[in-house]
Amino acid sequence: MFYDRNFGNAVFNVIQNPPNYAVLQLQAPPALPVMPNQFDTLGGAGQSLTLTGSARMLDSNLRTAYSAQFNATLERDLGKGVTGSLSYLGANGIRLYSLNNLNQIGSCLLAQRDDPTFPCSPSAGDNTSRLNQTGLTNINRRSNEGLSRYHGVTAELRAQRLGVSGVSLTGAYTWSHSIDNSSSFFADSPLEGFAKFFGFRDPYNPALDRANSTNDIRQRATLSGIWELPLGKGLNGVRAQALQGWSMTGIVQAQTGGAFTIYDGAISSCNSSQANFCFPVLIGAVPQRTGAADPTLPNTFNLYTGLPSAFSTLNDFCAGDPNCTSRVANLQPQLLSPRNLFRTPGFFTFDFGLYKSLKLPREGMNLQFRSEFFNFLNHSNVFINPGTNVFSGGDSSVTANKGIFPGGGKERRNIQLALRLTF
């Protein structure tokens, strides 16, 4: 059982609430003079100035998040230095921290559903379009609405010094499935963070977002080995020093890709709220990944095309009617696209090492020369371009580049040389 203490930022941000403090937004402000006293600056607008501000809210029943982990392993000695094992690992993330806007544009429709007399003007975009009509815009609640589930099975074989060959091998294969309703508190994934949004598709039904996790890696295989080269046996002197003590290592890693979401980038009541993630309306079958090269751009591949046949932006679905976009976003979120319907490409890499050990004249002292080659084959994996998973209508595609990480930087072979003295 592992507990996750709530980070101080969640509590500290409450001081930014009125009346002690306010984060203000000016709605269509007039030209204002710059004055030493900011109240004089605001006063220069007269009665035409409209100020709005958001609020930070802590769930009064906020609890400490925790994760329960459980595992079981069956291991058997297969003889001749070979051991096999089959392992299961499970984890449940319970009461995970969440951030969710409860007062987005059009949320007044939720109250009007129960009380038809409740004042509600979704298209106005002001306080009458929201559930809380005190003048606050977004009310971002920090709560325990997150959940996660993980199940994984790993089969492993280990062979220590096979015969007299000097070879040791370890191979493992893992099948796993990770599920959650929010993969990070602040949307830290490069394919999420660029949008600067957070929260759930339905602020009042977080379970609707239960889906494959962003880091749902279904299959992963690794193979590593060490070979102590049988060179220079029976030799003495300089020839022994030159030929003995060499060893090679290698690690091969291969895995399937994670999951990602297509977001709605067109202007609508959802995007105007500037808080919760916005999803397009799902109108057709999800396209399959292709990976065809784009003939118009270098090192660019179209992973997913035909998005208009699968999605419609909320604005297009409602023909630009703000009342309709508010109604769909707040009352019919089941029409919107679920999270993480798409998959990123897989990943492969091979690291190699060559080592030479020397015994020094002084007793107990050894010198080792180490040369390590990360991404030895200089293989370029395919990474999705952040931002291309935003659908704004038209014939857009999700594109990718080879050898360019989503967060920036290039994938390349790295060589590390070192001397290690042990005594």
N, C-alpha and C positions, 0 to 999 in steps of 0.2 A: 504494500500500500504506500503510495507516494502522494504527499500533499503539496499543493502549489500556492504559496502565499500570494495574496493579491498585491500587485505592484503599487507603489506609492502614488504614481501618477493618477490612478483612478480616484483616489480620495482627494488628492491635492486639487484636481480640476474643479471640485465643487466650489472652491472659493471664487471661481469666475462667474458665479451666478449672481443675478440682482438680489438685493439692492446694493450689496457691497462692491460689486464689480459687474461689468457687462461687456460682452463682445457685440458691438453694434454694427448693423448694416444700414446703409442709406439707400432708400428706395427712390430711384430717379431723382438724385439730388440736384439742386440748382448750383450755380457757381457760388462758392462761399469764400469769404475773405479769410486769410490766414492771420489769426490773432494770437497774442501771447496766452490769453486765457481761452481754452477750448470751448467753454460755455458761451463766450462771446461769439466764437466762430459759428456755433450751432444757432445761436440767437439771431445771427444775421440772415438766416433763411426765413425768419418769420413763421407763420402758421403753415406754410407750404411744405415744411420738412417732415418727412415720415421716417422714424427710426424703428428698426426691428432688431431683435437679438435672440440668440439661441441659449439653451440651458443644458447643464450637465446634471444627470439624475443618477443617484445610487439606489438600487433596489433595497428597500428597507429590510428585506429578508436575505440579503447577500450572504452566502456561505463560502467557506474555503473549498476551492476546487480540489479534486483528488483523482488519482488513477489507481485502479486495482489491476495488478498483473498476476498471471498464473501460468505455469509451464509444467511440462512433463517430458522426460527424455528416456528413451529405451536405447541402451547401448550394448553392443556385442563384440567380443573379440573373435575375429574371423581367422586368426592364426597367421603366423609368419609376419608379425608386426603390423597387420592390417586390422583396423577397428572401424566398425560401422555404427551409426547412430541415427535415430529418427526422433525428432523433437517437435513439440507443439508449444507455441507461445501465444497467449491471448492477453488483451488489455482492454479495459473499459475506462474511458474518460468520463467522469461523472461531475455534474454541476460545473462544467467548464465556463470560464469567463466569456461574456459576450458583450457586444456593443450594438445598440439597435435604436434607430430613430422612431419614436412612437407618435410623432406629430408632423408627419410629412404632408405635403399639399394634397388635399382631397380627403384627409383622414376624418373630416367632419361628417362624411357620409356614413361612417361607422356609427356615430351617435344618432344620425338621422334615421338609420335603419330601425333603431329601437324607439326613437322619439321623433315622429315626422315633423314636429314643430321646431326642432332644433335648427337654429340659423346655419345655413350652409351654402356657400358660393364657391364651388371648386375652381371655377375659371378665374376668380378674382385674384388668387395668388397672395392675398393678404391674410390677416388673422381669421377672417370669416371662412377661409378655405381649410382651416385646421381644426383638430379636435379640441386643443387647448386654445382658447380665444382671448387670452390675456394680453396678447401682443408678442408672445414668444414665437419663434419660428421652429427650428428643430429642437426636440427634447431627446437628447442622446442618453439612453439608459444603459448603465453597466449592471449586468445581472449574471445569473447562472444558467443561461439558456442553451449553452453549448453542450454537445455530446460527441463522443467518438467511440468506435469499436474497431478492434484489430484482431485478426486471426491469421496465424501463419504456421506452416509446416515445413520443416527443413530436414532434408536427407543429406548425410555427410559421410564421407569415407576418408580415413586418415591412414597413410602408409608411412611408417618410420624406417628409413634406411633399408630399402628393398634389397634383400640379399646382400651381395658385396658390391653393389653398383654405386653406393653412396647417394642414392636418390631418395628424397622424402617428398611425398605428395599429399596434398589436402584438397579435396573437391567437395563442394556443397551446392545444393540446389534448394531454393526456397520458393514456395507458392504461398501467397498471402493475399488478404483482402482488407482494406482499410475503409471505414465508413465514418462520416461525420456530417454535421450540418453547418460547420464553419471551420475551415482549416487553419485559420489564424485570427487573432484578435483584431489586428490592424491591417489585414489583407497584405501580408508581407511577401507573397509570391510575386515575381516579376510580372506575371500575367494577370494579377489582380491589383497590385499596388499602384500601377500607373493611373488607374481610374480614380484613386484617392477617395473611394467610397468604402462602405463596410455594411454590416448588418444582414438582414434576411429578406427574402422575397416577400414574405408576409410578416410584418413586424409583430403581429399578434398570434402567429402560428409558426414558430421556428422549426417545428418538426417537418414542415413542408419542404424544407431544404435538405432533409436527410438524403444523402447520395454518396457516390464514391468520393473519397478524399482527394484533394489535390495531389497528395503524395502517395496515392494508391498504386504502388509498384507490384503488379501481380506476380511476375516471375523474375527471379534473379539467380544467376549462376556464377560461381567463382571457382577458379582452379589456381592453386599456388604450389610452388615446388622449390626445392633446394637440391642442387647437384654438386657434391664435393668431388671435383674432377680427380680421377685416379691417375694422376700424372707423377712421374718421378719416383715411383716406388722402388726401393732398393738402392737409390742413388745417395751420394754423399757430396759434401762440399758445395761449390758454387752451383753446379747443375741441380742439386737438390733444392737449394734456395730459390732457383729460378723457376723450377717446374712444380714444386710442391706448394700446397696451401691455396690453390685456386678453387673458387666456388662460383656457381651461377645461381641466381634466383629469378623467378618470374611469377607474375600475378596477372591472370586474365579475369576481367570482370565484364559481364554482359547482363543487361536488364531491359525489361519492357518499359514503356513510357508511363508518365503519370496522366492525370486528368486535368482538363481545363474547361472554362465556360466561355460562351459567346455572350457578350453584354450589348445592351442597347445604347448606342451613342447619339441617337437623334434627340432633339429638344422635345421634352414632354413634361408633364407635371412631376414625374418621378425624378428626372435629371435636374429639374429646377429646384427640387427640394435639397439637392446637394448633400445627401447623407447616405441612405441605403443604396445598395447595388440595384441597377436597373436592368431588366431582362427583356428581350424582344418576345413577341407573341409567337408561339410554336404553331406553324400552320401546315407542316409537311414532314416527310421523313428526313432524318438526320443524314447528311451526306457522308460517304465513306472517304477515308484518307487516300490520296493519290500520290502526291509527291512529285508531280511533273515539273520539270524545269520551266521557269518563266523565260521566254525567248527575248523579252524586252529589257531584262535587268540581270546583271551579272550576279552569280552566286545566290540566286533567289529561286525558291521552289514553292509552288502552289500546293499546299498540303490539303486544304479543303476549299473546294469551289462549289458553286451552285447554292450559296447561302440564301438567296432570295426565294428559292423553292421551299426552303425549310422555315424561314423566319420572315416576320413582318415587324418593322419597328412599331412601337406603341403609337406613335404619331400617325403613321400610314394606316395602321389598322383602324384607327378612329377617324381617319380623314381630317386630321388636324383639330378635332373637337376637344378642347381641354376638359370639358365635363366628362366625355367618354374616357379619356386617358386616366383621369382621376378615378373613375368608376372601376375600370379594369385593374389598375394598380392596387386599389384598396379593397374592392369587394370581390374581384374575380382573379386573384393571383394565380389560380390553378391554370389559367390560360397562358401564363407566361412560361418561358423555357425553363426547365429544371437546371440545376447546377451540373457542371462537369460531365456534359454529354460527349465530350471530345477527348481524344488521346494524343499526347505528344509522342514523337518518335522515340525509339529505344536508345540505349547508350551502350557503347563498347569501348574498352580501353585495355592496353597491355603494357605493363611496367616490367622493366628488366634491370637486373643488377649483376655486376661482375666484380668479384672481390679477390684480393690477394693478401694472405696473412704471412707475416715473417716473425720468426722467433728471434728476439734480440739476445746478444751475448749475456746480458744481465738476467739472472734467474727471475722468472715470473713476469717478465716484460715482453709484450708483443706489439707489433705495429701492423695495422691493417690499412691497405689502400682500398677505398670504396668508390666505385663508379656506378651511379644509379641513373637510369633513363626512364623518366615518367612519360607515358604515351610514346613508347619506344617506336611504334610504327608510324608515328605522326598522323594518326587517323583523325579525320574530322567528323564529328558527330553533327547531327542536324538539330538545330534549336529554333523554336518558334520566335518570331519577332513580336515583342510586346506591343500591344496597340492594334495589331491586325485582327485580334479576336474581339474587336468592337464592330458591331454591325450598325451601319447608319443608313441602310437602304442601298439600292443600286447593286451592281454586279461586283461586289467585293469578295476577296479571298483571304484566307488565313495563310500567311507566307512564312517561310523559314529560310535561314542561312546555314551553311556548313561552317563549323569551326568558330562561330561567334556566339558567346554566351548571352543569354537574355539580359543579364544584369550589366553587360559590357565586358570588354576584354576578349582576347582571341585564344582559341584552343591551339596549343602547339606542343612540340616535344620539348621537355625540360631536362637538362643534363646537370647532375650534381656530382662533384668530385670532392673527396674528403680523405683525410688521414686520421686514423683513430689509434691512439696509444693507450694500451691497458697495462696496468701494473698492480 
